[in-house]
Amino acid sequence: MKRLQMIESVGLGFLDTDTSMIQLGDVTLYKARRAFQESWPVVQNLKVGDNYLGWHDGHWQYQLRIDPMEMESDKDRAPAKEQQVEPGAAK
C-alpha cells in the first residue's frame, strides 16, 4: 500500500497542481489532481485495516473493502467484455 503526493506535468508546467494517489501493488485505487488554487482533492485521514481502506479528499469520503478472490480456471473465466455490471446491480 502506498500513498503518493506528486507533481505530474501535463501541459504548462507553472499551472500544474499536485496529484494524490493510492496504490495497492501495481494497481492504482485512487488518483486525483488538486483543483487549481484549491486545497482539494488531496488524500487525507487514510485509514488501513485488514481488508479495508477509508479516506476523504476534502470533497468526497471513501470506504473501500478489498477481499482476495479465489482463482478461477481459465475455462470458467468470462472474457472481460462480458463482465460488465449494470449500475446498482452489485451490492
Secondary structure, DSSP 8 states (H G I E B T S, - for coil): -EEEEEE--SS-GGG--EEEEEEETTEEEEEEE--TTS--S--EEEEE-SSEEEEE-SS-EEEEE--------TTTS--GGG----TT---
